[in-house]
Amino acid sequence: MEEEAQFIIRLTQTNTQAQAFRELVTRYKKPLYLHLRTLLLNHDDTDDVLQNAFIKIFQNIDKFKGDSKLYSWMYRIATNEALTFLKQKAKKQQVSFDELSHLQVNQLQEDHLYSGDEVQILLQKAVLTLPEKQQLVFKMKYFENMEYQKMSEILETTVGALKASYHHAVKKIEVFLKEH
């Protein structure tokens, strides 16, 4: 893909927008799917949120200011879409965010598209006991091996705060795993 600034121009011009957006989807569909899957756990939910994220990206590309890299901006949109989706799902099911997390783990065990073993499911259970922000940071660092600087751009917070959240998350997960 050409230099990002030129690509963004193609994304915003009427005569080149459709082709440029197809290229964007082709390039980022898999990494965004994998990111969202770690947050949502469910394949169908992930597909829905990914589609909504790309719609938002398309509708708002002209508002991209270039303060961060394009992928960081897209990951932020996708992450926000996932969190909004989870909150709406919890509300529809009339449960708290934490209760929804426990339901997700139970559904994960029944998901034929999830190939994790018992240890991985236990880890997911441990992660889902964390507060929302710690879950997000842990999943991005542990499952996606994302660098703190990239997380900082996506989540719009300091590297120090992210390191602290990750550290606290790891300690809580260790306690959970020792108890189970």
C-alpha positions in Angstrom: 0.0 0.0 0.0 1.3 3.4 -0.9 2.3 6.0 1.7 -0.4 6.5 4.3 -1.1 10.2 3.5 -1.7 9.4 -0.2 -3.8 6.4 0.7 -6.0 8.6 3.0 -6.5 11.0 0.1 -7.7 8.1 -2.1 -10.1 7.1 0.7 -11.6 10.5 0.8 -11.9 11.3 -2.9 -15.2 10.2 -4.5 -13.5 8.8 -7.7 -11.0 6.6 -5.8 -12.8 5.9 -2.5 -14.5 2.6 -3.4 -11.3 0.9 -4.6 -9.2 2.3 -1.8 -11.7 1.1 0.8 -11.7 -2.4 -0.7 -7.9 -2.3 -0.3 -8.3 -1.1 3.3 -10.7 -3.9 4.1 -8.5 -6.5 2.5 -5.5 -5.3 4.4 -7.1 -4.9 7.9 -10.0 -7.4 7.9 -7.9 -10.2 9.5 -6.0 -8.2 12.1 -9.2 -6.4 13.2 -11.1 -9.7 13.3 -8.5 -11.2 15.5 -8.4 -8.2 17.8 -12.2 -8.2 18.1 -12.4 -11.9 18.6 -10.1 -11.6 21.7 -12.6 -9.0 23.0 -15.9 -10.7 22.1 -14.9 -14.4 22.1 -17.9 -15.3 19.8 -17.4 -15.6 16.0 -20.8 -14.3 15.0 -20.6 -11.3 17.4 -17.1 -10.6 16.0 -18.3 -10.7 12.4 -21.2 -8.3 13.3 -19.0 -5.9 15.1 -16.3 -6.0 12.4 -18.9 -5.1 9.8 -20.2 -2.2 12.0 -16.6 -1.0 12.6 -15.8 -0.9 8.8 -19.1 1.0 8.2 -18.1 3.5 10.8 -14.6 3.8 9.4 -16.0 4.4 5.9 -18.5 6.9 7.2 -16.0 8.8 9.2 -12.8 8.6 7.1 -13.1 12.3 6.2 -12.9 13.1 9.9 -9.6 11.3 10.3 -7.1 14.0 11.4 -3.9 12.1 11.1 -3.0 12.6 14.7 -2.3 8.9 14.9 -1.6 6.2 12.4 -4.6 5.0 10.4 -4.5 1.5 11.9 -4.6 3.0 15.4 -7.6 5.1 14.5 -9.4 2.0 13.1 -8.5 -0.2 16.1 -9.9 2.5 18.4 -13.1 2.5 16.4 -13.3 -1.3 16.4 -12.5 -1.5 20.1 -15.2 1.1 20.9 -17.7 -0.8 18.8 -16.9 -4.0 20.7 -17.3 -2.4 24.1 -20.5 -0.7 23.0 -21.7 -4.1 21.7 -20.9 -5.8 24.9 -22.7 -3.2 27.0 -25.8 -3.3 24.8 -25.7 -7.1 24.9 -25.6 -7.1 28.7 -28.4 -4.6 28.8 -30.6 -6.7 26.4 -30.0 -9.8 28.6 -30.6 -7.7 31.7 -27.3 -8.7 33.3 -24.3 -6.7 34.4 -21.1 -6.5 32.3 -19.5 -9.0 34.8 -22.4 -11.4 34.5 -22.2 -11.2 30.7 -18.5 -12.1 30.9 -19.4 -15.3 32.7 -22.0 -16.2 30.2 -19.5 -15.6 27.4 -17.1 -18.2 28.9 -19.9 -20.8 29.1 -20.8 -20.1 25.5 -17.1 -20.3 24.5 -17.0 -23.9 25.8 -19.9 -24.7 23.4 -18.5 -22.8 20.4 -17.4 -25.2 17.7 -15.2 -22.5 16.2 -13.1 -22.2 19.4 -10.3 -24.7 19.5 -9.1 -23.9 23.0 -8.5 -26.6 25.6 -9.5 -26.6 29.3 -6.4 -24.5 30.3 -7.3 -21.8 27.7 -10.9 -21.7 28.9 -9.7 -21.4 32.5 -7.5 -18.5 31.4 -10.5 -16.9 29.6 -12.5 -17.3 32.8 -9.7 -15.6 34.8 -9.5 -12.7 32.3 -13.2 -12.2 32.4 -13.1 -11.7 36.2 -11.0 -8.5 35.6 -12.4 -5.0 35.5 -13.2 -3.9 31.9 -10.1 -1.8 31.4 -7.8 -4.5 32.7 -9.5 -7.1 30.5 -8.9 -4.9 27.5 -5.3 -4.2 28.2 -4.5 -7.8 29.1 -6.1 -9.2 26.0 -4.3 -6.7 23.8 -0.9 -7.4 25.4 -1.2 -11.1 26.1 -3.2 -12.4 23.2 -2.2 -10.0 20.5 1.3 -9.2 21.8 0.7 -5.6 21.1 3.3 -3.1 22.1 2.4 -0.6 24.8 3.0 2.4 22.5 0.5 1.0 20.0 -2.0 0.4 22.8 -1.4 3.9 24.0 -2.4 5.3 20.6 -5.5 3.1 20.3 -6.7 3.5 23.8 -5.6 7.1 24.1 -3.9 6.7 27.5 -0.3 6.7 28.8 2.1 3.8 28.5 2.6 4.0 32.3 -1.1 3.5 32.9 -1.2 0.6 30.5 1.7 -1.1 32.2 0.1 -0.7 35.6 -3.2 -2.1 34.3 -1.4 -5.1 32.8 0.6 -5.7 35.9 -2.5 -5.6 38.1 -4.3 -7.9 35.6 -1.5 -10.5 35.7 -1.5 -10.5 39.5 -5.3 -11.1 39.6 -5.1 -13.8 37.0 -2.3 -15.6 38.9 -4.5 -15.5 42.1 -7.5 -16.8 40.1 -5.5 -19.7 38.5 -4.0 -20.7 41.9 -7.5 -20.9 43.4 -8.8 -23.0 40.5 
